[in-house]
Amino acid sequence: MIRALYTAVTGLITGEAKQSTVTNNIANSNTNGYKAENLSIKSFDDVLIQNYDKMVNGKNTKNVIGSLSQGSKVDDVNTDFTQGVLQTTDKSTDFAIEGKGFFTVQSNNGMTTKNYYTRTGDFHVDGSGYLVTDSGDKVLGKNSTTNVVEPILVGDGKIQSDKYGNISINGKSQYKFDLVDFKDYNTIKKVGDNLYDGSNPIQNANVTVRQGSLEKSNVNVTNEMVNMMEIMRNFESNQKVMQAIDMTLGKAVNEVGTVK
């Protein structure tokens, strides 16, 4: 009976984790470039129940009764990288990736610099003339003259990009977006601010860049609301199971064996 109580509790814990994931998806349904998350649940290994009460030819033999579930647990959080809807903004510093791939940005915490990757293309030009994200991370591109990947310096010029990611400033070819992809998306992880951290990026030559457009979130709010209701029903079911077990334990402690 105590084991059944533990099993019901694991259901409550995993339900709470799923609710947190769904809530986060709904909260970011209007965040540009956001990719929905899905929580994977797995069960603990079942326990085989058996005894030796069965008698065969006067001897006790093994009698397999069945298996007992030990509940569920969180396995992993998976990101859905399907394409979001592209929305036209007509803003020259807005860019969207059509197909697979990521923009490369450079984050500086004051001591070290590190490259991250993002699908969010609502960039702007900072006070120093660099193309940056909303968080101030510099967008990287390959310099057309030196072939060195560096922060894109726009200055006070007019920026234009073709569908291949080649950037012209005031009509002169200057950079090409450092567009990358990954062979295995399971190796990249979200780190906040719609950024991803990953190793061994590969250059993506087949990507299409849309200037004056933004990729919207790929969250399906209707599906997330359905998921939320399903989670609440499961949560209530586990609560009722716990209440029933609690009442049974109470009777076992207070009534069974009482001398009347």
LINCOR-V867220 format. One record per residue. N is the residue number from 1. RES is the residue in three letters. SS is DSSP state (~ for helix, > for strand, _ for the rest). PSI is psi in whole degrees, 0 to 359 (* if undefined). D_FIRST is the distance of its C-alpha to the first C-alpha in Angstrom with 1 decimal. Layout:
BEGIN
n:N res:RES ss:SS psi:PSI d_first:D_FIRST
n:N res:RES ss:SS psi:PSI d_first:D_FIRST
END
This chain:
BEGIN
n:1 res:MET ss:_ psi:321 d_first:0.0
n:2 res:ILE ss:~ psi:322 d_first:3.8
n:3 res:ARG ss:~ psi:320 d_first:5.3
n:4 res:ALA ss:~ psi:325 d_first:5.1
n:5 res:LEU ss:~ psi:316 d_first:6.5
n:6 res:TYR ss:~ psi:319 d_first:8.9
n:7 res:THR ss:~ psi:317 d_first:9.9
n:8 res:ALA ss:~ psi:323 d_first:10.8
n:9 res:VAL ss:~ psi:320 d_first:12.7
n:10 res:THR ss:~ psi:327 d_first:14.6
n:11 res:GLY ss:~ psi:322 d_first:15.7
n:12 res:LEU ss:~ psi:320 d_first:17.1
n:13 res:ILE ss:~ psi:313 d_first:18.9
n:14 res:THR ss:~ psi:326 d_first:20.5
n:15 res:GLY ss:~ psi:321 d_first:21.4
n:16 res:GLU ss:~ psi:320 d_first:23.2
n:17 res:ALA ss:~ psi:318 d_first:25.0
n:18 res:LYS ss:~ psi:321 d_first:26.2
n:19 res:GLN ss:~ psi:320 d_first:27.4
n:20 res:SER ss:~ psi:320 d_first:29.4
n:21 res:THR ss:~ psi:315 d_first:31.0
n:22 res:VAL ss:~ psi:319 d_first:32.0
n:23 res:THR ss:~ psi:319 d_first:33.3
n:24 res:ASN ss:~ psi:321 d_first:35.4
n:25 res:ASN ss:~ psi:314 d_first:36.8
n:26 res:ILE ss:~ psi:319 d_first:37.8
n:27 res:ALA ss:~ psi:333 d_first:39.4
n:28 res:ASN ss:_ psi:19 d_first:41.5
n:29 res:SER ss:_ psi:340 d_first:42.5
n:30 res:ASN ss:_ psi:12 d_first:46.1
n:31 res:THR ss:_ psi:124 d_first:46.2
n:32 res:ASN ss:_ psi:131 d_first:48.9
n:33 res:GLY ss:_ psi:2 d_first:47.8
n:34 res:TYR ss:_ psi:140 d_first:44.1
n:35 res:LYS ss:_ psi:128 d_first:41.8
n:36 res:ALA ss:_ psi:151 d_first:38.4
n:37 res:GLU ss:> psi:147 d_first:35.2
n:38 res:ASN ss:> psi:135 d_first:32.3
n:39 res:LEU ss:> psi:126 d_first:28.8
n:40 res:SER ss:> psi:131 d_first:27.4
n:41 res:ILE ss:> psi:139 d_first:23.6
n:42 res:LYS ss:> psi:157 d_first:22.1
n:43 res:SER ss:> psi:150 d_first:18.7
n:44 res:PHE ss:_ psi:160 d_first:17.5
n:45 res:ASP ss:_ psi:133 d_first:18.1
n:46 res:ASP ss:_ psi:151 d_first:15.7
n:47 res:VAL ss:> psi:130 d_first:14.4
n:48 res:LEU ss:> psi:126 d_first:16.0
n:49 res:ILE ss:> psi:128 d_first:14.1
n:50 res:GLN ss:> psi:159 d_first:16.7
n:51 res:ASN ss:> psi:180 d_first:17.8
n:52 res:TYR ss:> psi:33 d_first:21.2
n:53 res:ASP ss:> psi:343 d_first:20.9
n:54 res:LYS ss:> psi:131 d_first:23.5
n:55 res:MET ss:> psi:128 d_first:27.0
n:56 res:VAL ss:> psi:118 d_first:30.0
n:57 res:ASN ss:_ psi:39 d_first:33.4
n:58 res:GLY ss:_ psi:6 d_first:32.0
n:59 res:LYS ss:> psi:146 d_first:30.0
n:60 res:ASN ss:> psi:128 d_first:26.3
n:61 res:THR ss:> psi:159 d_first:25.8
n:62 res:LYS ss:> psi:131 d_first:23.1
n:63 res:ASN ss:> psi:110 d_first:21.0
n:64 res:VAL ss:> psi:119 d_first:19.4
n:65 res:ILE ss:> psi:321 d_first:16.4
n:66 res:GLY ss:> psi:198 d_first:16.0
n:67 res:SER ss:> psi:155 d_first:14.7
n:68 res:LEU ss:> psi:125 d_first:11.5
n:69 res:SER ss:_ psi:141 d_first:12.4
n:70 res:GLN ss:_ psi:15 d_first:11.9
n:71 res:GLY ss:_ psi:190 d_first:13.4
n:72 res:SER ss:> psi:165 d_first:17.1
n:73 res:LYS ss:> psi:163 d_first:19.7
n:74 res:VAL ss:> psi:127 d_first:23.4
n:75 res:ASP ss:> psi:304 d_first:25.7
n:76 res:ASP ss:> psi:161 d_first:29.2
n:77 res:VAL ss:> psi:118 d_first:31.4
n:78 res:ASN ss:> psi:142 d_first:34.2
n:79 res:THR ss:> psi:133 d_first:37.5
n:80 res:ASP ss:_ psi:110 d_first:39.2
n:81 res:PHE ss:_ psi:19 d_first:42.9
n:82 res:THR ss:_ psi:153 d_first:44.4
n:83 res:GLN ss:_ psi:134 d_first:47.7
n:84 res:GLY ss:_ psi:167 d_first:47.8
n:85 res:VAL ss:_ psi:137 d_first:50.6
n:86 res:LEU ss:> psi:128 d_first:54.0
n:87 res:GLN ss:> psi:130 d_first:55.6
n:88 res:THR ss:> psi:131 d_first:59.3
n:89 res:THR ss:_ psi:339 d_first:60.2
n:90 res:ASP ss:_ psi:20 d_first:63.8
n:91 res:LYS ss:_ psi:129 d_first:63.2
n:92 res:SER ss:_ psi:337 d_first:64.9
n:93 res:THR ss:_ psi:11 d_first:62.2
n:94 res:ASP ss:> psi:132 d_first:59.3
n:95 res:PHE ss:> psi:144 d_first:58.3
n:96 res:ALA ss:> psi:143 d_first:55.8
n:97 res:ILE ss:> psi:127 d_first:54.8
n:98 res:GLU ss:> psi:115 d_first:54.8
n:99 res:GLY ss:_ psi:195 d_first:52.7
n:100 res:LYS ss:_ psi:155 d_first:50.9
n:101 res:GLY ss:_ psi:169 d_first:51.7
n:102 res:PHE ss:> psi:149 d_first:51.6
n:103 res:PHE ss:> psi:148 d_first:54.2
n:104 res:THR ss:> psi:131 d_first:54.4
n:105 res:VAL ss:> psi:158 d_first:54.6
n:106 res:GLN ss:> psi:121 d_first:55.3
n:107 res:SER ss:> psi:137 d_first:53.3
n:108 res:ASN ss:> psi:117 d_first:55.0
n:109 res:ASN ss:_ psi:13 d_first:53.1
n:110 res:GLY ss:_ psi:339 d_first:56.3
n:111 res:MET ss:_ psi:317 d_first:56.0
n:112 res:THR ss:_ psi:160 d_first:55.0
n:113 res:THR ss:> psi:146 d_first:55.1
n:114 res:LYS ss:> psi:143 d_first:52.6
n:115 res:ASN ss:> psi:136 d_first:52.6
n:116 res:TYR ss:> psi:176 d_first:49.9
n:117 res:TYR ss:> psi:144 d_first:49.7
n:118 res:THR ss:> psi:154 d_first:49.4
n:119 res:ARG ss:_ psi:351 d_first:49.8
n:120 res:THR ss:_ psi:121 d_first:50.9
n:121 res:GLY ss:_ psi:21 d_first:54.7
n:122 res:ASP ss:> psi:77 d_first:55.6
n:123 res:PHE ss:_ psi:171 d_first:57.9
n:124 res:HIS ss:> psi:169 d_first:60.7
n:125 res:VAL ss:> psi:125 d_first:63.6
n:126 res:ASP ss:_ psi:183 d_first:63.2
n:127 res:GLY ss:_ psi:339 d_first:66.0
n:128 res:SER ss:_ psi:1 d_first:66.9
n:129 res:GLY ss:_ psi:7 d_first:67.3
n:130 res:TYR ss:> psi:148 d_first:64.3
n:131 res:LEU ss:> psi:121 d_first:62.0
n:132 res:VAL ss:> psi:165 d_first:58.6
n:133 res:THR ss:_ psi:178 d_first:55.1
n:134 res:ASP ss:_ psi:335 d_first:54.0
n:135 res:SER ss:_ psi:359 d_first:52.5
n:136 res:GLY ss:_ psi:5 d_first:55.8
n:137 res:ASP ss:_ psi:136 d_first:55.0
n:138 res:LYS ss:> psi:134 d_first:58.1
n:139 res:VAL ss:> psi:134 d_first:58.3
n:140 res:LEU ss:> psi:148 d_first:59.6
n:141 res:GLY ss:> psi:160 d_first:62.3
n:142 res:LYS ss:> psi:123 d_first:64.7
n:143 res:ASN ss:> psi:127 d_first:68.2
n:144 res:SER ss:_ psi:338 d_first:70.7
n:145 res:THR ss:_ psi:314 d_first:73.3
n:146 res:THR ss:_ psi:347 d_first:71.5
n:147 res:ASN ss:_ psi:22 d_first:68.5
n:148 res:VAL ss:_ psi:134 d_first:66.4
n:149 res:VAL ss:> psi:122 d_first:63.0
n:150 res:GLU ss:> psi:167 d_first:63.3
n:151 res:PRO ss:> psi:139 d_first:62.5
n:152 res:ILE ss:_ psi:117 d_first:64.3
n:153 res:LEU ss:> psi:112 d_first:67.2
n:154 res:VAL ss:_ psi:327 d_first:68.4
n:155 res:GLY ss:_ psi:223 d_first:70.5
n:156 res:ASP ss:_ psi:21 d_first:72.1
n:157 res:GLY ss:_ psi:175 d_first:72.7
n:158 res:LYS ss:_ psi:126 d_first:71.5
n:159 res:ILE ss:> psi:137 d_first:68.6
n:160 res:GLN ss:> psi:146 d_first:68.5
n:161 res:SER ss:> psi:142 d_first:66.3
n:162 res:ASP ss:_ psi:181 d_first:66.6
n:163 res:LYS ss:_ psi:349 d_first:63.8
n:164 res:TYR ss:_ psi:358 d_first:63.7
n:165 res:GLY ss:_ psi:10 d_first:62.9
n:166 res:ASN ss:> psi:129 d_first:66.5
n:167 res:ILE ss:> psi:131 d_first:67.4
n:168 res:SER ss:> psi:140 d_first:70.9
n:169 res:ILE ss:> psi:119 d_first:71.9
n:170 res:ASN ss:_ psi:37 d_first:75.1
n:171 res:GLY ss:_ psi:358 d_first:75.7
n:172 res:LYS ss:> psi:130 d_first:75.6
n:173 res:SER ss:> psi:124 d_first:72.9
n:174 res:GLN ss:> psi:317 d_first:71.0
n:175 res:TYR ss:> psi:172 d_first:67.4
n:176 res:LYS ss:> psi:127 d_first:64.8
n:177 res:PHE ss:> psi:137 d_first:61.1
n:178 res:ASP ss:_ psi:87 d_first:59.0
n:179 res:LEU ss:> psi:127 d_first:56.7
n:180 res:VAL ss:> psi:169 d_first:54.0
n:181 res:ASP ss:> psi:176 d_first:51.1
n:182 res:PHE ss:_ psi:140 d_first:48.4
n:183 res:LYS ss:_ psi:322 d_first:47.7
n:184 res:ASP ss:_ psi:111 d_first:44.0
n:185 res:TYR ss:~ psi:348 d_first:42.6
n:186 res:ASN ss:~ psi:348 d_first:39.3
n:187 res:THR ss:~ psi:355 d_first:41.3
n:188 res:ILE ss:_ psi:143 d_first:42.2
n:189 res:LYS ss:> psi:146 d_first:40.1
n:190 res:LYS ss:> psi:141 d_first:40.6
n:191 res:VAL ss:> psi:9 d_first:41.9
n:192 res:GLY ss:> psi:160 d_first:42.6
n:193 res:ASP ss:_ psi:30 d_first:45.7
n:194 res:ASN ss:_ psi:30 d_first:45.3
n:195 res:LEU ss:> psi:153 d_first:46.2
n:196 res:TYR ss:> psi:145 d_first:44.8
n:197 res:ASP ss:> psi:132 d_first:45.1
n:198 res:GLY ss:_ psi:160 d_first:45.7
n:199 res:SER ss:_ psi:158 d_first:47.7
n:200 res:ASN ss:_ psi:52 d_first:50.3
n:201 res:PRO ss:_ psi:150 d_first:51.5
n:202 res:ILE ss:> psi:146 d_first:54.0
n:203 res:GLN ss:> psi:136 d_first:57.0
n:204 res:ASN ss:_ psi:103 d_first:56.6
n:205 res:ALA ss:_ psi:350 d_first:60.0
n:206 res:ASN ss:_ psi:8 d_first:58.8
n:207 res:VAL ss:_ psi:152 d_first:57.4
n:208 res:THR ss:> psi:129 d_first:59.1
n:209 res:VAL ss:> psi:131 d_first:59.6
n:210 res:ARG ss:> psi:111 d_first:60.3
n:211 res:GLN ss:> psi:145 d_first:62.2
n:212 res:GLY ss:_ psi:21 d_first:61.9
n:213 res:SER ss:> psi:159 d_first:58.5
n:214 res:LEU ss:> psi:144 d_first:54.9
n:215 res:GLU ss:> psi:125 d_first:51.7
n:216 res:LYS ss:_ psi:172 d_first:49.2
n:217 res:SER ss:_ psi:146 d_first:45.4
n:218 res:ASN ss:_ psi:15 d_first:43.8
n:219 res:VAL ss:_ psi:129 d_first:40.8
n:220 res:ASN ss:_ psi:102 d_first:40.4
n:221 res:VAL ss:~ psi:322 d_first:39.5
n:222 res:THR ss:~ psi:313 d_first:38.7
n:223 res:ASN ss:~ psi:322 d_first:36.2
n:224 res:GLU ss:~ psi:324 d_first:34.6
n:225 res:MET ss:~ psi:321 d_first:34.3
n:226 res:VAL ss:~ psi:317 d_first:32.6
n:227 res:ASN ss:~ psi:321 d_first:30.2
n:228 res:MET ss:~ psi:317 d_first:29.6
n:229 res:MET ss:~ psi:321 d_first:28.8
n:230 res:GLU ss:~ psi:320 d_first:26.4
n:231 res:ILE ss:~ psi:318 d_first:24.5
n:232 res:MET ss:~ psi:320 d_first:24.4
n:233 res:ARG ss:~ psi:317 d_first:23.0
n:234 res:ASN ss:~ psi:322 d_first:20.2
n:235 res:PHE ss:~ psi:315 d_first:19.5
n:236 res:GLU ss:~ psi:322 d_first:19.4
n:237 res:SER ss:~ psi:317 d_first:17.0
n:238 res:ASN ss:~ psi:324 d_first:14.5
n:239 res:GLN ss:~ psi:316 d_first:15.2
n:240 res:LYS ss:~ psi:323 d_first:14.7
n:241 res:VAL ss:~ psi:316 d_first:11.2
n:242 res:MET ss:~ psi:319 d_first:10.4
n:243 res:GLN ss:~ psi:318 d_first:12.3
n:244 res:ALA ss:~ psi:317 d_first:10.7
n:245 res:ILE ss:~ psi:320 d_first:7.1
n:246 res:ASP ss:~ psi:318 d_first:9.4
n:247 res:MET ss:~ psi:320 d_first:11.3
n:248 res:THR ss:~ psi:317 d_first:8.7
n:249 res:LEU ss:~ psi:322 d_first:7.9
n:250 res:GLY ss:~ psi:318 d_first:11.6
n:251 res:LYS ss:~ psi:321 d_first:12.5
n:252 res:ALA ss:~ psi:322 d_first:10.6
n:253 res:VAL ss:~ psi:319 d_first:12.5
n:254 res:ASN ss:~ psi:340 d_first:15.7
n:255 res:GLU ss:_ psi:320 d_first:16.3
n:256 res:VAL ss:_ psi:128 d_first:14.8
n:257 res:GLY ss:_ psi:358 d_first:17.6
n:258 res:THR ss:_ psi:132 d_first:20.0
n:259 res:VAL ss:_ psi:121 d_first:23.6
n:260 res:LYS ss:_ psi:* d_first:25.5
END
